[in-house]
Amino acid sequence: MKNRTVTVLLALLTLSGCNKAPTPSEFSTHSMSVRAPVNLVDSTNLVQYVNPLIGTDSEFILSNGNTYPALARPWGMNFWTPMTSKMGDGWTYKYDEYTIRGFKQTHQPSPWLNDYAAFSFMPVTGELKFEEEARASWFSHKAETVQPHYYSVYLADYDVVTEITPTERAAQFRFTFPETQDAYILLDAFHKGSHVKVIPEERKIIGYARNNHGGVPENFHNYFVAYFDKDFTLAQTWTDDWELAPEKLEQEGDHVGAIVKFSTKRGEQVNVKVASSFISLEQAELNLAREIGQDDFDTTKQKGFDVWQKELSKIQIESADLDKVKTFYSSLYRLLLFPRSFYEFDENDSLVHYSPYNGEVLPGYMYTDNGFWDTFRAVFPFFTIMYPSFNDQVMQGLVNTYNESGWLPEWASPGHRGVMIGSNSAINIADAYIKGMRNYDADILLEAVLKNANVEEGRPVSSVGREGLNFYNELGYVPYDVGIHENAARTLEYAFADFNIAQMATAMGKHELAQKFYKQSLNYKHLFDSDTGWMRGKNADGSFQSPFNPLKWGDAFTEGNALHYTWSVFHDVQGLIDLMGGEAAFIDKLDEVFTMPPLFDDSYYGFTIHEIREMQIVNMGNYAHGNQPIQHMIYLYNHARQPYKAQARLREVMTKLYLPTPDGYAGDEDNGQTSAWYVLSALGFYSVTPGVPQYVIGSPLFDKVSLQLENGNTVEITAHDNSSENVYIKNMTINDLPHNKSWISHETLTSGAKIDFYMQSTPNKGWATASDSVPYSMSLHLDSTQIRE
């Protein structure tokens, strides 16, 4: 065996261009250097690695993602999904359920926000069953194909195969029936206001759905049109309370639907082309003609594949671990779903949108279904790297939102929704501006973020603007004892928004304005309790809230506790290090979160919420990766000059908490944020401080990654000697020059870069530990003339 090994290695060396055999002393070095890492990734079909079922093994008491299989184009106006759960259930598709009751057009960003403008199709054979529970059919995941652009499932009770392929605003269905005189397709327009009309001579159903859970004007409608390619042998409708109306072809009420019947041979396919519009039926017809037209099902399917392949191919990875490949591209798919395009193209091909804020049809972009509390952290910073033009369009949409509602959105679905906290729209706006995205009216957006920071009255819902603003501006914090919940979390998030306003003002040459907000961004210091070393709620009289339990979730914090929110000083980590007494104390606090048991106090909620349970069960102490406030925390080891600790922890999270399975997330996926954390972290860096054009370095997951940037440049990231054991950075180079800093600039990336990590199994405690090697902190980078306390 030894001789054979030597022979094989010599052959490899010859093929690689070596002209002589290595000497014994050279042998081990040469034999390793010529063995290129195995790459099993088929770059011509990256779509095959996407599993839209990741995260669907979720329910109210425990989230493994809280996702549904979204059949969609990137940022599409409409998604489609199979329904295993009843109408109105936010967990519309649960992996462990056994029956499907319909295939719905969905706009749901989260089960907690629920859906709007939904309607569904369902095939039935034999005895007519149209009521939701009765019509449900058994299915198996073994007879189910789920891809971003295509879905197929066998409905066992009816011997029907249903296939779906979507576009941005339309979709095609293909139903393969058995031989029967009683083949039906049902269109359920859902409750809370709906209308259907069957037009047999045109093989057509039209109507609208008005279901929603808030955030819509009075004239809100989702108009739909569906064309069938086979004559109906019978058409009828149902009206409220599931009352069948055999003789009526039109219904309007709280919950109505349509039924069309066919006679089919075995294997005969009935095709349906469907589109919708928030503007009008005529616009729905335009959307159908423009996006599908005369295309057959397979053509639309291929176009969908091509779109996803194009987007996924912008990040090409090399790896021998296909589970990690699947996890990566599945996360990238999730990252490219939201925010939702909420605009259409009129008969003149002009951009128009129905405003979910004032109910008018107006020109320009509009985006929705996004919670900035989640997505400011990594989703929008990812867009600034890979999709700057798209980010510009989102900014244009924010200008329109402000003009139409008087406020910036913080959680839109489709209009303003009163959930979550913060003033995080300012962060996305500033980050885009600072990183060079300027194709929008920046003066309007500066006006908008300043309104958020200065005006509390007249806010449409609690999440818009700043709840407790007058207290914050007077005292420097939102008090614990004035009836405003989650007050400490609000203070910390407002302070970071203030920093971003200051950064944007500086970039716009408004230095006096910037100085004001740099000073306000230090408000985080008001909440630091030096006795406990944690952030803590503070009363209006200046005393700390008491009694205090740093393990208590909620109360002064949002879906977390003091151990999670203390690190929400994104812009001034050095300032936090100083408050804690120096780097050693800071490191001890970081370590403590991981090394302590997963203890918690859920008394504020009265029960153990799913976010707490998700932290408890993964055996990582009090680290709660399944929720957003702490997701940047591991990277803070870099600021305290122990980057090797970040490298080990990051690899543990990437490999332990992300899997290509239905339970593959550690908590809420949330509009791409948890996926964005993984995508950026797998590349080897993360956006700890949006509003600052740099990224903090972690531990690259893959052997090689190539990023094709929009400007034509390429970023090539290679992790030499990478493995599950070699998680530590020995050293690194950028463009073949040594790089001894634990961060990389946005300009370096966007200019195109060759980044080489050299990995090893033991920590290099000397890499990136010089005082000038640490990432940005305001205390280190701004002098006293810019910040006057």
ZALUMKOL-153308 format. One record per residue (C-alpha): x, y, z; residue in one letter. Coordinates in pm, whole numbers, padded with zeros to 5 digits, always signed. Layout:
% ZALUMKOL-153308
XYZa ...
***
This chain:
% ZALUMKOL-153308
+00000+00000+00000m +00283+00239+00079k +00440+00198-00267n +00103+00248-00434r +00048+00570-00241t +00386+00703-00347v +00313+00613-00709t -00021+00793-00704v +00130+01102-00546l +00413+01110-00797l +00161+01085-01079a -00034+01376-00933l +00280+01582-00906l +00368+01511-01267t +00023+01613-01385l +00042+01933-01184s +00354+02042-01371g +00631+01930-01135c +00939+01808-01328n +01105+01617-01047k +01000+01394-00764a +01024+01545-00417p +01299+01440-00181t +01191+01257+00136p +01227+01578+00338s +01000+01760+00093e +00750+01483+00053f +00485+01566+00310s +00478+01931+00216t +00455+01866-00156h +00199+01589-00125s -00036+01820+00066m +00014+02116-00162s -00092+01934-00476v -00408+01788-00334r -00673+02036-00433a -00983+02032-00206p -01260+01813-00340v -01546+02015-00487n -01882+01841-00528l -02082+02151-00621v -02245+02150-00966d -02235+02519-01051s -02463+02468-01354t -02753+02374-01127n -02736+02550-00793l -03114+02547-00765v -03103+02177-00679q -02936+02260-00348y -03219+02484-00227v -03463+02321+00015n -03766+02547+00074p -03884+02305+00345l -03607+02414+00583i -03776+02571+00883g -04124+02430+00819t -04108+02199+01122d -04240+02481+01339s -04537+02573+01552e -04644+02832+01807f -04455+02676+02099i -04129+02611+01913l -03982+02762+01599s -03731+02585+01383n -03761+02869+01133g -04132+02956+01118n -04111+02934+00740t -04334+02796+00468y -04224+02664+00126p -04239+02988-00072a -04278+02925-00445l -04159+03255-00579a -03929+03464-00788r -03679+03682-00600p -03867+03965-00425w -04185+03863-00608g -04513+04042-00545m -04691+03710-00492n -04575+03380-00348f -04758+03048-00360w -04756+02771-00102t -04938+02449-00015p -05168+02470+00288m -05168+02196+00546t -05337+02421+00803s -05670+02594+00809k -05745+02931+00656m -05606+03205+00877g -05351+02990+01056d -05016+03170+01051g -04839+02834+01040w -04987+02761+00702t -04761+02464+00621y -04646+02240+00904k -04403+01971+00801y -04550+01708+01033d -04909+01749+00914e -05051+01490+00676y -05311+01662+00460t -05324+01949+00212i -05639+02158+00186r -05536+02402-00084g -05260+02587-00268f -05272+02954-00188k -05134+03279-00311q -04968+03421-00004t -04805+03743+00109h -04723+03630+00460q -04388+03758+00593p -04422+03587+00931s -04677+03373+01116p -04690+03646+01380w -04796+03905+01119l -05006+03646+00933n -05126+03673+00574d -05318+03910+00352y -05475+03904+00006a -05475+03521+00001a -05687+03289-00213f -05637+02927-00311s -05696+02648-00562f -05773+02287-00480m -05847+01990-00711p -06107+01732-00606v -06241+01418-00774t -06544+01201-00712g -06793+01333-00460e -06780+01712-00447l -06614+01830-00127k -06549+02202-00109f -06560+02283+00263e -06207+02330+00391e -06180+02036+00630e -06373+01793+00411a -06173+01859+00094r -05830+01805+00254a -05629+01521+00098s -05358+01301+00243w -05012+01348+00095f -04656+01234+00161s -04328+01420+00144h -04206+01116-00051k -04438+01222-00333a -04363+01592-00304e -04108+01800-00499t -04027+02142-00358v -03802+02392-00535q -03806+02773-00540p -03956+02780-00889h -04155+02457-00892y -04377+02247-00669y -04540+01910-00726s -04740+01683-00497v -04961+01378-00526y -05299+01419-00358l -05376+01061-00263a -05747+01097-00187d -05814+01228-00538y -05542+01058-00744d -05437+01403-00868v -05091+01547-00915v -05077+01925-00860t -04789+02128-01002e -04720+02500-00958i -04465+02735-01110t -04472+03109-01027p -04366+03440-01178t -04351+03771-00990e -04724+03846-01016r -04865+03534-01181a -04840+03157-01179a -04926+02845-01373q -05095+02537-01229f -05101+02194-01390r -05341+01935-01254f -05306+01575-01375t -05638+01396-01322f -05754+01033-01329p -06032+00915-01559e -06348+01060-01415t -06662+01251-01496q -06624+01435-01167d -06301+01633-01176a -06327+01965-00993y -06107+02266-00932i -06208+02492-00646l -06113+02858-00611l -06147+02967-00249d -06142+03346-00220a -06117+03329+00161f -06297+03518+00431h -06302+03884+00542k -06451+03995+00212g -06435+03823-00125s -06591+03802-00470h -06592+03544-00748v -06744+03534-01094k -06727+03235-01328v -06735+03313-01703i -06770+02968-01868p -06756+03093-02228e -06411+03235-02156e -06301+02944-01932r -06235+03207-01673k -06283+03301-01308i -06234+03656-01182i -06278+03809-00839g -06100+03960-00544y -05982+03877-00195a -05973+04134+00086r -05849+03928+00379n -05586+04098+00593n -05469+04145+00948h -05430+04521+00941g -05213+04775+00767g -05451+04836+00474v -05673+05125+00357p -06050+05085+00328e -06037+05026-00048n -05789+04737-00024f -05849+04454-00278h -05641+04183-00439n -05798+04132-00781y -05739+03798-00949f -05802+03642-01288v -05767+03273-01374a -05787+03112-01719y -05838+02738-01772f -05743+02549-02089d -06046+02314-02086k -06420+02370-02107d -06624+02339-01788f -06895+02076-01775t -07044+02256-01475l -06983+02580-01284a -07119+02691-00949q -07026+02896-00645t -07057+02896-00270w -07139+03178-00034t -07105+03247+00337d -07113+02954+00581d -07011+02717+00302w -07357+02733+00142e -07351+02585-00210l -07523+02792-00481a -07553+02553-00780p -07725+02799-01011e -07518+03109-00942k -07201+03201-01127l -07123+03509-00916e -07098+03563-00543q -06988+03842-00313e -06977+03816+00062g -06760+03750+00362d -06631+03417+00230h -06717+03297-00119v -06568+03062-00374g -06609+02908-00719a -06624+02549-00842i -06565+02434-01200v -06604+02077-01318k -06445+01871-01596f -06462+01528-01754s -06110+01388-01782t -05924+01086-01910k -05654+00925-01702r -05340+01136-01716g -05521+01431-01871e -05386+01764-01760q -05584+02078-01690v -05377+02396-01692n -05461+02718-01513v -05294+03054-01568k -05355+03300-01284v -05242+03650-01196a -05346+03916-00950s -05318+04290-00890s -05369+04529-00603f -05481+04790-00856i -05762+04645-01068s -05888+04346-01265l -05759+04510-01580e -05415+04534-01425q -05433+04167-01325a -05500+04086-01691e -05197+04295-01789l -04980+04115-01533n -05090+03779-01673l -05031+03878-02033a -04692+04031-01958r -04550+03758-01734e -04702+03442-01886i -04881+03526-02210g -04865+03225-02442q -04597+03042-02242d -04684+02688-02145d -04621+02546-01798f -04276+02407-01877d -04161+02736-02031t -04260+02929-01720t -04091+02664-01507k -03769+02693-01706q -03774+03072-01683k -03816+03041-01309g -03521+02806-01288f -03311+03042-01497d -03393+03339-01272v -03296+03154-00956w -02988+03002-01115q -02873+03349-01219k -02913+03491-00869e -02765+03194-00685l -02470+03188-00926s -02360+03530-00809k -02211+03347-00512i -02027+03031-00617q -01890+02806-00348i -01658+02509-00356e -01702+02237-00097s -01704+01864-00041a -01977+01893+00221d -02309+01897+00037l -02509+01948+00356d -02334+02280+00407k -02383+02362+00038v -02756+02297+00070k -02776+02502+00387t -02595+02792+00220f -02802+02810-00098y -03124+02753+00094s -03031+03046+00316s -02947+03257+00011l -03291+03173-00133y -03458+03294+00188r -03244+03607+00183l -03374+03697-00165l -03747+03670-00088l -03807+03988+00114f -03878+04278+00104p -04168+04211-00128r -04210+04410-00449s -04542+04590-00417f -04547+04761-00753y -04676+04677-01100e -04633+04797-01459f -04925+04974-01625d -05029+04964-01990e -04749+05210-02071n -04492+04993-01890d -04463+05261-01623s -04397+05170-01260l -04707+05216-01048v -04819+05092-00710h -05130+05074-00501y -05037+05257-00184s -05103+05051+00128p -05085+05382+00315y -05339+05609+00143n -05518+05376-00100g -05419+05568-00414e -05250+05437-00728v -04926+05630-00760l -04605+05615-00965p -04283+05458-00849g -04146+05176-00638y -04303+05034-00327m -04170+04750-00111y -04329+04585+00189t -04338+04282+00417d -04029+04362+00614n -03945+04420+00977g -03643+04646+01002f -03593+04540+01366w -03472+04214+01214d -03330+04303+00877t -03117+04612+00950f -02860+04376+01098r -02750+04174+00795a -03011+04162+00516v -02973+04522+00403f -02595+04526+00452p -02585+04218+00227f -02781+04411-00036f -02527+04694-00021t -02258+04447-00127i -02441+04229-00378m -02748+04432-00487y -02678+04806-00464p -02923+04892-00745s -03197+04698-00573f -03114+04875-00249n -03151+05205-00432d -03500+05097-00539q -03591+05011-00182v -03476+05358-00079m -03698+05506-00350q -03981+05303-00203g -03908+05450+00140l -03931+05800-00009v -04274+05706-00145n -04383+05557+00187t -04287+05877+00366y -04461+06096+00110n -04776+05883+00125e -04804+05825+00499s -04595+06097+00659g -04373+05838+00828w -04109+05580+00754l -04205+05216+00793p -04056+05000+01066e -04275+04693+01015w -04478+04703+00695a -04725+04431+00593s -04846+04574+00362p -04883+04911+00540g -04776+05019+00888h -04814+04748+01153r -04783+04806+01526g -04525+04542+01614v -04166+04547+01743m -03963+04850+01846i -03685+05079+01734g -03620+05343+01475s -03426+05116+01246n -03529+05259+00911s -03266+05526+00982a -03001+05255+00992i -03089+05112+00652n -03106+05459+00501i -02775+05574+00644a -02597+05249+00557d -02707+05275+00195a -02606+05642+00169y -02267+05596+00333i -02188+05300+00107k -02257+05503-00205g -02617+05429-00298m -02758+05769-00397r -03022+05708-00667n -03308+05851-00458y -03398+06173-00281d -03165+06159+00018a -03284+06498+00147d -03637+06362+00183i -03509+06057+00370l -03297+06272+00601l -03607+06479+00671e -03793+06156+00745a -03537+06016+00990v -03519+06352+01165l -03896+06350+01204k -03866+06008+01368n -03607+06151+01604a -03794+06471+01692n -04171+06415+01666v -04364+06172+01881e -04717+06297+01818e -04931+06173+01530g -04763+05838+01479r -05005+05598+01305p -04903+05292+01513v -04674+05231+01810s -04389+05084+01605s -04358+05389+01378v -04136+05674+01489g -04014+05645+01847r -04238+05542+02133e -04128+05737+02440g -03939+05991+02231l -04010+06291+02454n -03869+06108+02756f -03570+05993+02552y -03487+06340+02428n -03531+06497+02774e -03364+06233+02994l -03144+06049+02748g -03336+05725+02796y -03688+05586+02798v -03778+05534+03166p -03883+05202+03310y -04166+05340+03525d -04370+05551+03283v -04578+05275+03127g -04369+05219+02814i -04277+04854+02782h -03938+04735+02652e -03794+05072+02750n -03429+04973+02784a -03431+04801+02446a -03587+05112+02292r -03318+05333+02442t -03036+05118+02305l -03189+05096+01958e -03265+05469+01943y -02903+05541+02035a -02777+05332+01745f -03025+05501+01510a -02890+05836+01635d -02539+05727+01544f -02655+05641+01193n -02827+05977+01156i -02499+06139+01260a -02305+05933+01007q -02544+06030+00728m -02535+06395+00830a -02155+06388+00829t -02151+06237+00480a -02390+06512+00367m -02171+06786+00514g -02415+06873+00794k -02161+06870+01076h -02358+07060+01342e -02646+06818+01299l -02405+06526+01311a -02252+06648+01636q -02595+06655+01802k -02671+06298+01709f -02323+06163+01785y -02378+06299+02136k -02723+06139+02156q -02581+05808+02043s -02396+05793+02376l -02730+05758+02554n -02660+05388+02589y -02436+05480+02881k -02735+05587+03092h -02850+05227+03121l -02526+05059+03214f -02528+04937+03572d -02169+04915+03694s -02272+04707+03995d -02402+04417+03785t -02215+04485+03461g -02536+04466+03257w -02774+04708+03092m -03072+04773+03316r -03400+04960+03308g -03385+05303+03469k -03665+05499+03636n -03752+05858+03552a -03587+05979+03876d -03255+05829+03770g -03265+05522+03992s -03228+05177+03842f -03532+04953+03819q -03549+04712+04112s -03559+04423+04178p -03338+04332+03885f -03284+03986+03740n -03057+03989+03433p -03220+03659+03328l -03568+03813+03306k -03696+03813+02949w -03915+04096+02824g -04007+04372+03067d -03733+04630+02995a -03617+04433+02692f -03764+04296+02369t -03775+03918+02333e -03457+03888+02533g -03294+03976+02863n -03005+04187+02987a -02754+03922+02880l -02874+03966+02522h -02934+04340+02500y -02624+04460+02684t -02432+04404+02360w -02662+04634+02157s -02400+04906+02142v -02318+04833+01780f -02146+05164+01718h -01927+05198+02026d -01809+04861+02148v -01496+05022+02292q -01721+05249+02496g -01895+04940+02633l -01558+04776+02703i -01460+05083+02903d -01785+05075+03101l -01723+04713+03189m -01375+04786+03318g -01159+04686+03026g -01104+04407+02779e -01059+04127+03034a -01387+04205+03206a -01559+04241+02870f -01432+03901+02756i -01545+03746+03085d -01896+03879+03024k -01901+03744+02669l -01779+03406+02793d -02035+03401+03072e -02324+03408+02827v -02200+03080+02680f -02069+02904+02989t -02361+02957+03227m -02660+02719+03221p -02961+02818+03006p -03142+02970+03303l -03426+03214+03245f -03708+03407+03406d -04028+03406+03197d -04251+03577+03456s -04309+03884+03239y -04489+03670+02980y -04651+03424+03219g -04532+03130+03013f -04218+03014+02834t -04226+03185+02496i -04077+03001+02202h -03768+03226+02188e -03678+03120+02543i -03731+02752+02469r -03515+02773+02158e -03231+02917+02363m -03274+02656+02635q -03256+02343+02424i -02943+02395+02211v -02689+02365+02494n -02516+02697+02432m -02582+02862+02766g -02779+03186+02742n -02679+03251+02381y -03010+03292+02195a -02918+03283+01827h -03277+03208+01730g -03366+03569+01800n -03200+03874+01649q -03071+04098+01933p -02770+03880+02010i -02673+03762+01661q -02380+04005+01632h -02247+03932+01979m -01987+03666+01896i -01808+03904+01662y -01744+04141+01953l -01453+03923+02067y -01267+04096+01782n -01314+04436+01945h -01152+04305+02265a -00857+04162+02071r -00942+03795+02106q -01068+03717+01754p -00980+03349+01792y -01269+03308+02036k -01507+03449+01778a -01373+03208+01518q -01444+02901+01732a -01789+03016+01844r -01894+03115+01493l -01805+02777+01348r -01999+02611+01628e -02310+02815+01551v -02283+02766+01174m -02244+02389+01198t -02472+02320+01494k -02765+02558+01450l -02802+02557+01070y -02897+02236+00889l -03061+02153+00552p -03358+01993+00729t -03715+02092+00821p -03587+02184+01169d -03280+02352+01027g -03304+02694+01197y -03257+02776+01565a -03558+03008+01582g -03746+03259+01369d -03597+03300+01023e -03756+03647+01002d -03751+03795+00651n -03407+03661+00565g -03218+03794+00869q -03122+03461+01025t -03031+03339+00676s -02830+03655+00608a -02631+03595+00926w -02537+03252+00793y -02459+03368+00439v -02229+03647+00551l -02072+03444+00829s -02004+03156+00590a -01820+03401+00365l -01601+03494+00660g -01728+03836+00773f -02034+04011+00918y -02194+04356+00939s -02163+04431+01310v -02208+04806+01260t -02436+04910+00975p -02368+05274+00904g -01994+05206+00901v -01846+05078+00573p -01665+04779+00715q -01727+04417+00810y -01587+04220+01101v -01399+03900+01019i -01507+03561+01149g -01421+03210+01029s -01489+03125+00662p -01689+02805+00622l -01605+02701+00264f -01284+02615+00083d -01348+02876-00183k -01614+03134-00261v -01646+03369-00557s -01873+03673-00546l -01977+03828-00875q -02054+04188-00792l -02300+04407-00976e -02023+04645-01086n -01844+04361-01267g -01578+04306-01003n -01510+03972-00838t -01432+03886-00479v -01249+03557-00446e -01227+03412-00094i -01007+03107-00036t -00971+02928+00297a -00655+02722+00272h -00638+02401+00478d -00998+02458+00579n -01175+02180+00771s -01411+02119+01060s -01108+02121+01290e -00921+02406+01126n -01153+02683+01237v -00883+02931+01343y -00717+03191+01124i -00341+03148+01120k -00304+03454+00901n -00463+03610+00596m -00381+03820+00293t -00583+04056+00077i -00459+04094-00278n -00150+03900-00171d -00058+04152+00099l -00062+04054+00467p -00379+04157+00648h -00355+04180+01024n -00684+04354+01100k -01001+04179+01214s -01214+04375+00970w -01236+04443+00600i -01365+04758+00434s -01664+04787+00206h -01445+04959-00051e -01201+04668-00053t -01484+04427-00127l -01660+04631-00392t -01334+04712-00569s -01281+04341-00621g -01049+04149-00396a -00851+03829-00360k -00886+03723+00003i -00683+03430+00133d -00737+03281+00478f -00484+03031+00608y -00657+02809+00860m -00529+02587+01139q -00661+02380+01430s -00508+02587+01710t -00570+02953+01793p -00330+03214+01669n -00358+03446+01966k -00134+03703+01801g -00333+03761+01482w -00521+04095+01460a -00454+04187+01823t -00271+04515+01780a -00451+04823+01906s -00508+04944+01551d -00635+04607+01430s -00977+04618+01596v -01303+04705+01417p -01473+05042+01434y -01582+05196+01762s -01702+05553+01785m -01490+05620+02095s -01177+05525+01901l -01255+05701+01575h -01419+06032+01668l -01244+06301+01868d -01391+06523+02135s -01473+06799+01888t -01714+06564+01714q -01873+06430+02033i -01932+06669+02320r -02079+06499+02623e 
***
